[in-house]
C-alpha cells in the first residue's frame, strides 16, 4: 500500500522521531510505514488520520493490481 | 548492533533485556546439564529431575515473551518479535529434520541437544538484524 506519510510529515516539519512520539510508537514503525514495508492496523491508521486532520484515504492509497 | 536499541522505548528495552537474560539462563542450564550428562551416567530418577530442571526456565521465558507481546503497544515491534521467533523456530526445525535424516553416526547429532540454544541465538540474531535494517 502506498502512502503520503512522508509528505504530510515534511509539510509539518516533523521528524520521524517527532511523529513516533506523537503516536506513541517506535521510530522504526514510522520508517517501516513510510517505506511501505509495513501496513499499519486500522486503529493506527485512524490515529494517523486524526493527527494529520485528514481521512485515512488521503494518507493511504491502494496500489493498482499488477 | 546494540546501538539499535537506543531507539526503543523503555518498556521495549527493559522487556527485551529481561527476555535475553532469561534465554541466557535457559542456555546456561542446558549447557550445564549436557556437560553433566556427558561426563556421568546418572540414574533415571536423576535424569528425570535434570530434564525437569532444564524446562523450568523455559516456561517463565515463554510467559515473559507472551506478557511482552500483550503489553506491546507498538504493533510493528510486535510483528518484528513474532517474525524473529518464527526464524528461530524455523532454524530449529530445519536443523532437527536435517540431523534426524543423517542419523546417529554423525557428529552433528550433538546439535539436536542444543535446539533451545539454536532457537535463542537465531531469534536474537533475527531481531537484531531486523532492528538494524529498520533504523
N, CA and C atoms of all chains as a GROMACS GRO file, in nm:
protein
  603
    1UNK      N    1   0.084  -0.119   0.000
    1UNK     CA    2   0.000   0.000   0.000
    1UNK      C    3   0.088   0.125   0.000
    2UNK      N    4   0.056   0.218  -0.088
    2UNK     CA    5   0.134   0.343  -0.092
    2UNK      C    6   0.078   0.440   0.013
    3UNK      N    7   0.159   0.535   0.053
    3UNK     CA    8   0.107   0.634   0.150
    3UNK      C    9   0.180   0.767   0.134
    4UNK      N   10   0.118   0.870   0.188
    4UNK     CA   11   0.171   1.007   0.178
    4UNK      C   12   0.227   1.055   0.312
    5UNK      N   13   0.262   0.959   0.393
    5UNK     CA   14   0.304   0.992   0.529
    5UNK      C   15   0.428   1.084   0.531
    6UNK      N   16   0.523   1.050   0.447
    6UNK     CA   17   0.647   1.129   0.444
    6UNK      C   18   0.617   1.274   0.404
    7UNK      N   19   0.528   1.290   0.305
    7UNK     CA   20   0.493   1.424   0.257
    7UNK      C   21   0.420   1.502   0.367
    8UNK      N   22   0.322   1.437   0.428
    8UNK     CA   23   0.244   1.504   0.534
    8UNK      C   24   0.334   1.543   0.652
    9UNK      N   25   0.427   1.454   0.681
    9UNK     CA   26   0.520   1.480   0.792
    9UNK      C   27   0.612   1.596   0.756
   10UNK      N   28   0.661   1.596   0.632
   10UNK     CA   29   0.752   1.702   0.588
   10UNK      C   30   0.681   1.839   0.589
   11UNK      N   31   0.553   1.839   0.551
   11UNK     CA   32   0.476   1.964   0.549
   11UNK      C   33   0.471   2.029   0.689
   12UNK      N   34   0.469   1.945   0.788
   12UNK     CA   35   0.463   1.995   0.926
   12UNK      C   36   0.601   2.006   0.990
   13UNK      N   37   0.702   1.972   0.911
   13UNK     CA   38   0.842   1.976   0.956
   13UNK      C   39   0.864   1.892   1.082
   14UNK      N   40   0.802   1.775   1.080
   14UNK     CA   41   0.822   1.681   1.191
   14UNK      C   42   0.924   1.577   1.148
   15UNK      N   43   1.007   1.537   1.241
   15UNK     CA   44   1.098   1.427   1.213
   15UNK      C   45   1.023   1.295   1.237
   16UNK      N   46   1.083   1.186   1.195
   16UNK     CA   47   1.020   1.055   1.221
   16UNK      C   48   1.004   1.034   1.371
   17UNK      N   49   1.105   1.080   1.445
   17UNK     CA   50   1.100   1.064   1.591
   17UNK      C   51   0.985   1.146   1.651
   18UNK      N   52   0.964   1.268   1.598
   18UNK     CA   53   0.853   1.352   1.646
   18UNK      C   54   0.719   1.282   1.625
   19UNK      N   55   0.702   1.230   1.504
   19UNK     CA   56   0.576   1.164   1.471
   19UNK      C   57   0.558   1.038   1.558
   20UNK      N   58   0.668   0.965   1.574
   20UNK     CA   59   0.662   0.843   1.655
   20UNK      C   60   0.618   0.876   1.798
   21UNK      N   61   0.672   0.986   1.849
   21UNK     CA   62   0.638   1.027   1.985
   21UNK      C   63   0.491   1.066   1.996
   22UNK      N   64   0.441   1.136   1.895
   22UNK     CA   65   0.300   1.179   1.897
   22UNK      C   66   0.205   1.059   1.891
   23UNK      N   67   0.251   0.953   1.823
   23UNK     CA   68   0.164   0.835   1.806
   23UNK      C   69   0.193   0.726   1.911
   24UNK      N   70   0.296   0.749   1.991
   24UNK     CA   71   0.337   0.652   2.092
   24UNK      C   72   0.377   0.518   2.029
   25UNK      N   73   0.454   0.528   1.921
   25UNK     CA   74   0.511   0.408   1.859
   25UNK      C   75   0.661   0.431   1.840
   26UNK      N   76   0.732   0.328   1.795
   26UNK     CA   77   0.876   0.344   1.776
   26UNK      C   78   0.903   0.416   1.644
   27UNK      N   79   1.023   0.476   1.634
   27UNK     CA   80   1.061   0.544   1.512
   27UNK      C   81   1.072   0.443   1.397
   28UNK      N   82   1.111   0.320   1.434
   28UNK     CA   83   1.120   0.214   1.333
   28UNK      C   84   0.985   0.190   1.266
   29UNK      N   85   0.877   0.202   1.346
   29UNK     CA   86   0.742   0.182   1.291
   29UNK      C   87   0.712   0.286   1.183
   30UNK      N   88   0.745   0.411   1.214
   30UNK     CA   89   0.719   0.520   1.119
   30UNK      C   90   0.800   0.497   0.992
   31UNK      N   91   0.927   0.460   1.011
   31UNK     CA   92   1.014   0.435   0.897
   31UNK      C   93   0.959   0.320   0.812
   32UNK      N   94   0.915   0.214   0.877
   32UNK     CA   95   0.862   0.097   0.804
   32UNK      C   96   0.734   0.133   0.729
   33UNK      N   97   0.650   0.216   0.790
   33UNK     CA   98   0.524   0.256   0.722
   33UNK      C   99   0.558   0.344   0.602
   34UNK      N  100   0.647   0.441   0.625
   34UNK     CA  101   0.682   0.534   0.516
   34UNK      C  102   0.743   0.463   0.396
   35UNK      N  103   0.826   0.363   0.424
   35UNK     CA  104   0.894   0.293   0.314
   35UNK      C  105   0.808   0.180   0.257
   36UNK      N  106   0.687   0.164   0.310
   36UNK     CA  107   0.594   0.065   0.256
   36UNK      C  108   0.623  -0.077   0.299
   37UNK      N  109   0.713  -0.093   0.398
   37UNK     CA  110   0.743  -0.228   0.445
   37UNK      C  111   0.638  -0.281   0.540
   38UNK      N  112   0.557  -0.190   0.594
   38UNK     CA  113   0.459  -0.230   0.695
   38UNK      C  114   0.331  -0.150   0.678
   39UNK      N  115   0.220  -0.221   0.672
   39UNK     CA  116   0.090  -0.155   0.665
   39UNK      C  117   0.031  -0.149   0.806
   40UNK      N  118   0.000  -0.030   0.854
   40UNK     CA  119  -0.050  -0.020   0.992
   40UNK      C  120  -0.189  -0.079   1.006
   41UNK      N  121  -0.224  -0.111   1.129
   41UNK     CA  122  -0.358  -0.163   1.156
   41UNK      C  123  -0.458  -0.047   1.141
   42UNK      N  124  -0.585  -0.081   1.141
   42UNK     CA  125  -0.689   0.022   1.128
   42UNK      C  126  -0.685   0.124   1.244
   43UNK      N  127  -0.670   0.078   1.370
   43UNK     CA  128  -0.662   0.179   1.479
   43UNK      C  129  -0.546   0.278   1.461
   44UNK      N  130  -0.429   0.227   1.418
   44UNK     CA  131  -0.316   0.317   1.399
   44UNK      C  132  -0.340   0.410   1.279
   45UNK      N  133  -0.403   0.356   1.175
   45UNK     CA  134  -0.436   0.439   1.057
   45UNK      C  135  -0.531   0.552   1.098
   46UNK      N  136  -0.628   0.521   1.184
   46UNK     CA  137  -0.721   0.624   1.232
   46UNK      C  138  -0.648   0.729   1.315
   47UNK      N  139  -0.553   0.682   1.398
   47UNK     CA  140  -0.476   0.778   1.480
   47UNK      C  141  -0.395   0.871   1.391
   48UNK      N  142  -0.339   0.814   1.285
   48UNK     CA  143  -0.261   0.896   1.189
   48UNK      C  144  -0.352   0.998   1.122
   49UNK      N  145  -0.469   0.951   1.081
   49UNK     CA  146  -0.564   1.041   1.013
   49UNK      C  147  -0.606   1.154   1.106
   50UNK      N  148  -0.633   1.121   1.231
   50UNK     CA  149  -0.674   1.224   1.329
   50UNK      C  150  -0.562   1.324   1.350
   51UNK      N  151  -0.439   1.270   1.362
   51UNK     CA  152  -0.323   1.358   1.388
   51UNK      C  153  -0.302   1.456   1.273
   52UNK      N  154  -0.319   1.408   1.150
   52UNK     CA  155  -0.298   1.494   1.033
   52UNK      C  156  -0.427   1.565   0.990
   53UNK      N  157  -0.532   1.547   1.069
   53UNK     CA  158  -0.663   1.610   1.043
   53UNK      C  159  -0.709   1.584   0.899
   54UNK      N  160  -0.705   1.460   0.862
   54UNK     CA  161  -0.750   1.421   0.728
   54UNK      C  162  -0.814   1.282   0.737
   55UNK      N  163  -0.839   1.225   0.621
   55UNK     CA  164  -0.901   1.092   0.621
   55UNK      C  165  -0.795   0.985   0.595
   56UNK      N  166  -0.830   0.863   0.625
   56UNK     CA  167  -0.736   0.752   0.600
   56UNK      C  168  -0.706   0.742   0.450
   57UNK      N  169  -0.811   0.762   0.369
   57UNK     CA  170  -0.792   0.751   0.223
   57UNK      C  171  -0.697   0.857   0.169
   58UNK      N  172  -0.688   0.970   0.241
   58UNK     CA  173  -0.598   1.077   0.197
   58UNK      C  174  -0.452   1.044   0.231
   59UNK      N  175  -0.433   0.949   0.320
   59UNK     CA  176  -0.296   0.912   0.359
   59UNK      C  177  -0.252   0.783   0.287
   60UNK      N  178  -0.343   0.686   0.286
   60UNK     CA  179  -0.309   0.556   0.227
   60UNK      C  180  -0.383   0.534   0.097
   61UNK      N  181  -0.309   0.485  -0.001
   61UNK     CA  182  -0.368   0.457  -0.131
   61UNK      C  183  -0.341   0.314  -0.170
   62UNK      N  184  -0.444   0.250  -0.221
   62UNK     CA  185  -0.427   0.112  -0.265
   62UNK      C  186  -0.343   0.111  -0.392
   63UNK      N  187  -0.247   0.020  -0.396
   63UNK     CA  188  -0.165   0.010  -0.516
   63UNK      C  189  -0.242  -0.063  -0.625
   64UNK      N  190  -0.229  -0.018  -0.750
   64UNK     CA  191  -0.303  -0.087  -0.857
   64UNK      C  192  -0.257  -0.232  -0.872
   65UNK      N  193  -0.352  -0.318  -0.900
   65UNK     CA  194  -0.320  -0.461  -0.915
   65UNK      C  195  -0.231  -0.480  -1.037
   66UNK      N  196  -0.134  -0.572  -1.029
   66UNK     CA  197  -0.041  -0.591  -1.142
   66UNK      C  198  -0.111  -0.654  -1.263
   67UNK      N  199   2.562  -0.443   1.731
   67UNK     CA  200   2.438  -0.386   1.683
   67UNK      C  201   2.351  -0.332   1.796
   68UNK      N  202   2.408  -0.324   1.914
   68UNK     CA  203   2.328  -0.285   2.029
   68UNK      C  204   2.280  -0.141   2.019
   69UNK      N  205   2.347  -0.061   1.934
   69UNK     CA  206   2.306   0.079   1.922
   69UNK      C  207   2.164   0.091   1.871
   70UNK      N  208   2.115  -0.014   1.804
   70UNK     CA  209   1.977  -0.013   1.753
   70UNK      C  210   1.878   0.003   1.868
   71UNK      N  211   1.918  -0.044   1.985
   71UNK     CA  212   1.826  -0.043   2.099
   71UNK      C  213   1.797   0.096   2.153
   72UNK      N  214   1.884   0.191   2.119
   72UNK     CA  215   1.866   0.326   2.174
   72UNK      C  216   1.734   0.387   2.129
   73UNK      N  217   1.686   0.339   2.012
   73UNK     CA  218   1.564   0.397   1.958
   73UNK      C  219   1.439   0.331   2.014
   74UNK      N  220   1.456   0.232   2.098
   74UNK     CA  221   1.340   0.163   2.155
   74UNK      C  222   1.291   0.234   2.280
   75UNK      N  223   1.165   0.209   2.314
   75UNK     CA  224   1.110   0.270   2.435
   75UNK      C  225   1.166   0.197   2.558
   76UNK      N  226   1.146   0.259   2.674
   76UNK     CA  227   1.197   0.199   2.797
   76UNK      C  228   1.134   0.061   2.818
   77UNK      N  229   1.002   0.052   2.790
   77UNK     CA  230   0.932  -0.076   2.806
   77UNK      C  231   0.992  -0.182   2.716
   78UNK      N  232   1.020  -0.144   2.590
   78UNK     CA  233   1.075  -0.240   2.494
   78UNK      C  234   1.215  -0.283   2.536
   79UNK      N  235   1.298  -0.184   2.573
   79UNK     CA  236   1.436  -0.215   2.614
   79UNK      C  237   1.437  -0.306   2.736
   80UNK      N  238   1.355  -0.269   2.836
   80UNK     CA  239   1.351  -0.346   2.960
   80UNK      C  240   1.302  -0.488   2.934
   81UNK      N  241   1.195  -0.499   2.855
   81UNK     CA  242   1.138  -0.631   2.827
   81UNK      C  243   1.237  -0.718   2.751
   82UNK      N  244   1.298  -0.661   2.645
   82UNK     CA  245   1.392  -0.738   2.564
   82UNK      C  246   1.513  -0.780   2.647
   83UNK      N  247   1.559  -0.691   2.736
   83UNK     CA  248   1.673  -0.725   2.821
   83UNK      C  249   1.637  -0.841   2.914
   84UNK      N  250   1.517  -0.834   2.974
   84UNK     CA  251   1.473  -0.940   3.065
   84UNK      C  252   1.461  -1.073   2.990
   85UNK      N  253   1.402  -1.068   2.870
   85UNK     CA  254   1.386  -1.190   2.790
   85UNK      C  255   1.524  -1.247   2.753
   86UNK      N  256   1.617  -1.158   2.718
   86UNK     CA  257   1.753  -1.204   2.684
   86UNK      C  258   1.819  -1.271   2.803
   87UNK      N  259   1.803  -1.210   2.921
   87UNK     CA  260   1.863  -1.269   3.041
   87UNK      C  261   1.803  -1.407   3.067
   88UNK      N  262   1.669  -1.417   3.057
   88UNK     CA  263   1.602  -1.546   3.080
   88UNK      C  264   1.649  -1.649   2.977
   89UNK      N  265   1.664  -1.608   2.852
   89UNK     CA  266   1.710  -1.701   2.748
   89UNK      C  267   1.854  -1.743   2.776
   90UNK      N  268   1.934  -1.649   2.826
   90UNK     CA  269   2.072  -1.680   2.864
   90UNK      C  270   2.076  -1.785   2.974
   91UNK      N  271   1.985  -1.770   3.072
   91UNK     CA  272   1.976  -1.868   3.181
   91UNK      C  273   1.937  -2.005   3.123
   92UNK      N  274   1.843  -2.006   3.029
   92UNK     CA  275   1.800  -2.131   2.964
   92UNK      C  276   1.920  -2.200   2.898
   93UNK      N  277   1.999  -2.121   2.825
   93UNK     CA  278   2.115  -2.178   2.755
   93UNK      C  279   2.217  -2.230   2.856
   94UNK      N  280   2.244  -2.150   2.960
   94UNK     CA  281   2.344  -2.188   3.060
   94UNK      C  282   2.305  -2.320   3.127
   95UNK      N  283   2.179  -2.331   3.166
   95UNK     CA  284   2.132  -2.455   3.231
   95UNK      C  285   2.140  -2.572   3.133
   96UNK      N  286   2.100  -2.547   3.008
   96UNK     CA  287   2.104  -2.651   2.906
   96UNK      C  288   2.247  -2.702   2.884
   97UNK      N  289   2.342  -2.609   2.874
   97UNK     CA  290   2.483  -2.649   2.853
   97UNK      C  291   2.536  -2.724   2.975
   98UNK      N  292   2.502  -2.673   3.094
   98UNK     CA  293   2.547  -2.736   3.218
   98UNK      C  294   2.495  -2.879   3.228
   99UNK      N  295   2.368  -2.897   3.201
   99UNK     CA  296   2.308  -3.031   3.212
   99UNK      C  297   2.367  -3.125   3.107
  100UNK      N  298   2.392  -3.074   2.986
  100UNK     CA  299   2.453  -3.156   2.881
  100UNK      C  300   2.593  -3.202   2.923
  101UNK      N  301   2.667  -3.107   2.984
  101UNK     CA  302   2.802  -3.139   3.030
  101UNK      C  303   2.798  -3.247   3.138
  102UNK      N  304   2.702  -3.237   3.228
  102UNK     CA  305   2.689  -3.337   3.335
  102UNK      C  306   2.653  -3.473   3.275
  103UNK      N  307   2.560  -3.473   3.181
  103UNK     CA  308   2.516  -3.599   3.120
  103UNK      C  309   2.627  -3.665   3.038
  104UNK      N  310   2.716  -3.583   2.979
  104UNK     CA  311   2.826  -3.640   2.901
  104UNK      C  312   2.932  -3.704   2.990
  105UNK      N  313   2.953  -3.642   3.108
  105UNK     CA  314   3.060  -3.691   3.196
  105UNK      C  315   3.014  -3.803   3.288
  106UNK      N  316   2.888  -3.801   3.326
  106UNK     CA  317   2.836  -3.900   3.420
  106UNK      C  318   2.719  -3.973   3.357
  107UNK      N  319   2.683  -4.080   3.422
  107UNK     CA  320   2.567  -4.155   3.374
  107UNK      C  321   2.467  -4.166   3.490
  108UNK      N  322   2.394  -4.058   3.515
  108UNK     CA  323   2.306  -4.058   3.632
  108UNK      C  324   2.190  -4.157   3.620
  109UNK      N  325   2.138  -4.197   3.735
  109UNK     CA  326   2.024  -4.289   3.738
  109UNK      C  327   1.901  -4.220   3.679
  110UNK      N  328   1.804  -4.302   3.640
  110UNK     CA  329   1.684  -4.248   3.572
  110UNK      C  330   1.611  -4.140   3.652
  111UNK      N  331   1.589  -4.160   3.784
  111UNK     CA  332   1.518  -4.052   3.858
  111UNK      C  333   1.592  -3.919   3.851
  112UNK      N  334   1.726  -3.927   3.856
  112UNK     CA  335   1.806  -3.803   3.848
  112UNK      C  336   1.795  -3.743   3.708
  113UNK      N  337   1.791  -3.831   3.607
  113UNK     CA  338   1.775  -3.784   3.469
  113UNK      C  339   1.642  -3.710   3.452
  114UNK      N  340   1.538  -3.768   3.515
  114UNK     CA  341   1.407  -3.702   3.508
  114UNK      C  342   1.412  -3.566   3.578
  115UNK      N  343   1.481  -3.563   3.693
  115UNK     CA  344   1.492  -3.436   3.767
  115UNK      C  345   1.568  -3.333   3.684
  116UNK      N  346   1.674  -3.379   3.616
  116UNK     CA  347   1.753  -3.288   3.532
  116UNK      C  348   1.671  -3.240   3.412
  117UNK      N  349   1.594  -3.332   3.356
  117UNK     CA  350   1.508  -3.294   3.242
  117UNK      C  351   1.407  -3.189   3.284
  118UNK      N  352   1.351  -3.209   3.405
  118UNK     CA  353   1.255  -3.112   3.457
  118UNK      C  354   1.323  -2.978   3.482
  119UNK      N  355   1.444  -2.986   3.539
  119UNK     CA  356   1.520  -2.863   3.566
  119UNK      C  357   1.547  -2.786   3.437
  120UNK      N  358   1.573  -2.858   3.328
  120UNK     CA  359   1.605  -2.791   3.201
  120UNK      C  360   1.486  -2.712   3.146
  121UNK      N  361   1.364  -2.756   3.178
  121UNK     CA  362   1.248  -2.682   3.124
  121UNK      C  363   1.195  -2.576   3.221
  122UNK      N  364   1.244  -2.577   3.344
  122UNK     CA  365   1.195  -2.479   3.442
  122UNK      C  366   1.213  -2.334   3.395
  123UNK      N  367   1.333  -2.295   3.344
  123UNK     CA  368   1.345  -2.154   3.300
  123UNK      C  369   1.276  -2.126   3.167
  124UNK      N  370   1.246  -2.233   3.090
  124UNK     CA  371   1.183  -2.211   2.959
  124UNK      C  372   1.041  -2.158   2.976
  125UNK      N  373   0.968  -2.216   3.071
  125UNK     CA  374   0.826  -2.177   3.090
  125UNK      C  375   0.813  -2.028   3.127
  126UNK      N  376   0.888  -1.979   3.230
  126UNK     CA  377   0.875  -1.834   3.257
  126UNK      C  378   0.922  -1.747   3.141
  127UNK      N  379   1.019  -1.798   3.063
  127UNK     CA  380   1.065  -1.720   2.948
  127UNK      C  381   0.952  -1.704   2.846
  128UNK      N  382   0.883  -1.814   2.817
  128UNK     CA  383   0.771  -1.809   2.722
  128UNK      C  384   0.661  -1.717   2.777
  129UNK      N  385   0.634  -1.729   2.907
  129UNK     CA  386   0.530  -1.644   2.968
  129UNK      C  387   0.570  -1.497   2.961
  130UNK      N  388   0.701  -1.472   2.981
  130UNK     CA  389   0.752  -1.334   2.975
  130UNK      C  390   0.736  -1.276   2.834
  131UNK      N  391   0.767  -1.361   2.734
  131UNK     CA  392   0.753  -1.317   2.594
  131UNK      C  393   0.605  -1.288   2.566
  132UNK      N  394   0.518  -1.377   2.614
  132UNK     CA  395   0.374  -1.358   2.592
  132UNK      C  396   0.326  -1.229   2.659
  133UNK      N  397   0.376  -1.203   2.781
  133UNK     CA  398   0.337  -1.081   2.853
  133UNK      C  399   0.386  -0.956   2.778
  134UNK      N  400   0.510  -0.966   2.726
  134UNK     CA  401   0.564  -0.854   2.649
  134UNK      C  402   0.478  -0.827   2.526
  135UNK      N  403   0.442  -0.936   2.453
  135UNK     CA  404   0.364  -0.919   2.330
  135UNK      C  405   0.226  -0.862   2.360
  136UNK      N  406   0.168  -0.902   2.475
  136UNK     CA  407   0.036  -0.848   2.514
  136UNK      C  408   0.046  -0.700   2.548
  137UNK      N  409   0.157  -0.663   2.614
  137UNK     CA  410   0.172  -0.524   2.660
  137UNK      C  411   0.229  -0.430   2.556
  138UNK      N  412   0.284  -0.486   2.449
  138UNK     CA  413   0.348  -0.403   2.346
  138UNK      C  414   0.243  -0.326   2.266
  139UNK      N  415   0.248  -0.192   2.277
  139UNK     CA  416   0.151  -0.110   2.205
  139UNK      C  417   0.192  -0.093   2.058
  140UNK      N  418   0.322  -0.102   2.035
  140UNK     CA  419   0.375  -0.080   1.900
  140UNK      C  420   0.358  -0.208   1.818
  141UNK      N  421   0.260  -0.205   1.727
  141UNK     CA  422   0.228  -0.326   1.652
  141UNK      C  423   0.342  -0.370   1.560
  142UNK      N  424   0.421  -0.274   1.513
  142UNK     CA  425   0.532  -0.309   1.425
  142UNK      C  426   0.639  -0.386   1.502
  143UNK      N  427   0.669  -0.339   1.623
  143UNK     CA  428   0.766  -0.409   1.707
  143UNK      C  429   0.716  -0.549   1.741
  144UNK      N  430   0.586  -0.560   1.767
  144UNK     CA  431   0.525  -0.690   1.797
  144UNK      C  432   0.547  -0.784   1.678
  145UNK      N  433   0.526  -0.731   1.559
  145UNK     CA  434   0.550  -0.810   1.436
  145UNK      C  435   0.694  -0.857   1.428
  146UNK      N  436   0.788  -0.763   1.456
  146UNK     CA  437   0.930  -0.798   1.446
  146UNK      C  438   0.965  -0.911   1.541
  147UNK      N  439   0.914  -0.903   1.665
  147UNK     CA  440   0.945  -1.006   1.764
  147UNK      C  441   0.886  -1.140   1.720
  148UNK      N  442   0.762  -1.140   1.674
  148UNK     CA  443   0.698  -1.265   1.632
  148UNK      C  444   0.771  -1.323   1.510
  149UNK      N  445   0.807  -1.236   1.414
  149UNK     CA  446   0.879  -1.284   1.295
  149UNK      C  447   1.015  -1.342   1.335
  150UNK      N  448   1.083  -1.276   1.430
  150UNK     CA  449   1.214  -1.325   1.475
  150UNK      C  450   1.199  -1.462   1.540
  151UNK      N  451   1.092  -1.479   1.619
  151UNK     CA  452   1.069  -1.609   1.683
  151UNK      C  453   1.040  -1.716   1.578
  152UNK      N  454   0.973  -1.678   1.470
  152UNK     CA  455   0.948  -1.774   1.362
  152UNK      C  456   1.078  -1.816   1.294
  153UNK      N  457   1.170  -1.719   1.280
  153UNK     CA  458   1.302  -1.753   1.226
  153UNK      C  459   1.371  -1.855   1.317
  154UNK      N  460   1.365  -1.828   1.448
  154UNK     CA  461   1.426  -1.918   1.545
  154UNK      C  462   1.367  -2.058   1.536
  155UNK      N  463   1.235  -2.064   1.530
  155UNK     CA  464   1.165  -2.192   1.522
  155UNK      C  465   1.199  -2.263   1.391
  156UNK      N  466   1.206  -2.187   1.283
  156UNK     CA  467   1.239  -2.247   1.152
  156UNK      C  468   1.378  -2.312   1.156
  157UNK      N  469   1.474  -2.240   1.213
  157UNK     CA  470   1.610  -2.295   1.219
  157UNK      C  471   1.614  -2.423   1.300
  158UNK      N  472   1.539  -2.424   1.412
  158UNK     CA  473   1.535  -2.545   1.495
  158UNK      C  474   1.476  -2.660   1.415
  159UNK      N  475   1.366  -2.636   1.346
  159UNK     CA  476   1.301  -2.742   1.268
  159UNK      C  477   1.391  -2.791   1.155
  160UNK      N  478   1.457  -2.695   1.086
  160UNK     CA  479   1.546  -2.732   0.976
  160UNK      C  480   1.663  -2.816   1.028
  161UNK      N  481   1.727  -2.767   1.137
  161UNK     CA  482   1.841  -2.838   1.194
  161UNK      C  483   1.798  -2.976   1.243
  162UNK      N  484   1.686  -2.982   1.310
  162UNK     CA  485   1.638  -3.109   1.366
  162UNK      C  486   1.604  -3.208   1.256
  163UNK      N  487   1.536  -3.162   1.150
  163UNK     CA  488   1.499  -3.251   1.039
  163UNK      C  489   1.624  -3.302   0.968
  164UNK      N  490   1.717  -3.211   0.945
  164UNK     CA  491   1.841  -3.248   0.877
  164UNK      C  492   1.918  -3.352   0.958
  165UNK      N  493   1.930  -3.326   1.086
  165UNK     CA  494   2.008  -3.415   1.172
  165UNK      C  495   1.939  -3.551   1.186
  166UNK      N  496   1.808  -3.551   1.195
  166UNK     CA  497   1.737  -3.678   1.212
  166UNK      C  498   1.751  -3.765   1.086
  167UNK      N  499   1.772  -3.702   0.969
  167UNK     CA  500   1.792  -3.780   0.846
  167UNK      C  501   1.934  -3.835   0.840
  168UNK      N  502   2.030  -3.759   0.892
  168UNK     CA  503   2.169  -3.806   0.890
  168UNK      C  504   2.186  -3.927   0.982
  169UNK      N  505   2.118  -3.923   1.094
  169UNK     CA  506   2.125  -4.036   1.186
  169UNK      C  507   2.230  -4.020   1.292
  170UNK      N  508   2.240  -4.117   1.381
  170UNK     CA  509   2.330  -4.104   1.497
  170UNK      C  510   2.478  -4.118   1.463
  171UNK      N  511   2.511  -4.149   1.335
  171UNK     CA  512   2.652  -4.167   1.300
  171UNK      C  513   2.726  -4.034   1.297
  172UNK      N  514   2.653  -3.929   1.269
  172UNK     CA  515   2.719  -3.801   1.251
  172UNK      C  516   2.748  -3.731   1.384
  173UNK      N  517   2.858  -3.659   1.382
  173UNK     CA  518   2.889  -3.577   1.500
  173UNK      C  519   2.786  -3.466   1.518
  174UNK      N  520   2.713  -3.440   1.410
  174UNK     CA  521   2.613  -3.333   1.416
  174UNK      C  522   2.497  -3.366   1.510
  175UNK      N  523   2.490  -3.493   1.551
  175UNK     CA  524   2.379  -3.532   1.636
  175UNK      C  525   2.375  -3.448   1.764
  176UNK      N  526   2.493  -3.397   1.803
  176UNK     CA  527   2.501  -3.317   1.925
  176UNK      C  528   2.415  -3.190   1.912
  177UNK      N  529   2.397  -3.142   1.789
  177UNK     CA  530   2.317  -3.021   1.768
  177UNK      C  531   2.173  -3.044   1.813
  178UNK      N  532   2.127  -3.168   1.799
  178UNK     CA  533   1.992  -3.200   1.843
  178UNK      C  534   1.971  -3.171   1.990
  179UNK      N  535   2.080  -3.176   2.066
  179UNK     CA  536   2.070  -3.150   2.210
  179UNK      C  537   2.072  -3.001   2.242
  180UNK      N  538   2.100  -2.918   2.143
  180UNK     CA  539   2.107  -2.774   2.171
  180UNK      C  540   2.004  -2.698   2.087
  181UNK      N  541   1.890  -2.760   2.063
  181UNK     CA  542   1.788  -2.693   1.983
  181UNK      C  543   1.741  -2.564   2.049
  182UNK      N  544   1.737  -2.564   2.184
  182UNK     CA  545   1.698  -2.443   2.256
  182UNK      C  546   1.797  -2.330   2.229
  183UNK      N  547   1.926  -2.368   2.228
  183UNK     CA  548   2.030  -2.269   2.203
  183UNK      C  549   2.016  -2.213   2.061
  184UNK      N  550   1.988  -2.303   1.966
  184UNK     CA  551   1.971  -2.259   1.826
  184UNK      C  552   1.854  -2.161   1.818
  185UNK      N  553   1.745  -2.195   1.886
  185UNK     CA  554   1.627  -2.108   1.884
  185UNK      C  555   1.660  -1.970   1.940
  186UNK      N  556   1.725  -1.970   2.057
  186UNK     CA  557   1.757  -1.842   2.124
  186UNK      C  558   1.850  -1.757   2.038
  187UNK      N  559   1.957  -1.820   1.987
  187UNK     CA  560   2.056  -1.745   1.909
  187UNK      C  561   1.996  -1.693   1.778
  188UNK      N  562   1.920  -1.779   1.711
  188UNK     CA  563   1.862  -1.737   1.583
  188UNK      C  564   1.759  -1.627   1.604
  189UNK      N  565   1.676  -1.642   1.707
  189UNK     CA  566   1.574  -1.540   1.735
  189UNK      C  567   1.640  -1.406   1.767
  190UNK      N  568   1.743  -1.410   1.854
  190UNK     CA  569   1.813  -1.287   1.892
  190UNK      C  570   1.878  -1.223   1.769
  191UNK      N  571   1.945  -1.307   1.688
  191UNK     CA  572   2.014  -1.254   1.569
  191UNK      C  573   1.913  -1.194   1.472
  192UNK      N  574   1.802  -1.263   1.451
  192UNK     CA  575   1.700  -1.213   1.357
  192UNK      C  576   1.644  -1.080   1.406
  193UNK      N  577   1.620  -1.070   1.536
  193UNK     CA  578   1.564  -0.945   1.591
  193UNK      C  579   1.662  -0.830   1.577
  194UNK      N  580   1.790  -0.859   1.606
  194UNK     CA  581   1.892  -0.754   1.594
  194UNK      C  582   1.903  -0.706   1.449
  195UNK      N  583   1.901  -0.802   1.354
  195UNK     CA  584   1.914  -0.766   1.212
  195UNK      C  585   1.792  -0.682   1.169
  196UNK      N  586   1.673  -0.723   1.213
  196UNK     CA  587   1.551  -0.650   1.175
  196UNK      C  588   1.554  -0.508   1.233
  197UNK      N  589   1.598  -0.495   1.358
  197UNK     CA  590   1.608  -0.362   1.420
  197UNK      C  591   1.710  -0.276   1.346
  198UNK      N  592   1.822  -0.338   1.311
  198UNK     CA  593   1.928  -0.266   1.240
  198UNK      C  594   1.882  -0.221   1.101
  199UNK      N  595   1.808  -0.308   1.032
  199UNK     CA  596   1.760  -0.275   0.898
  199UNK      C  597   1.655  -0.164   0.902
  200UNK      N  598   1.588  -0.148   1.014
  200UNK     CA  599   1.479  -0.051   1.022
  200UNK      C  600   1.516   0.075   1.097
  201UNK      N  601   1.644   0.106   1.100
  201UNK     CA  602   1.685   0.227   1.172
  201UNK      C  603   1.630   0.351   1.103
   0.00000   0.00000   0.00000
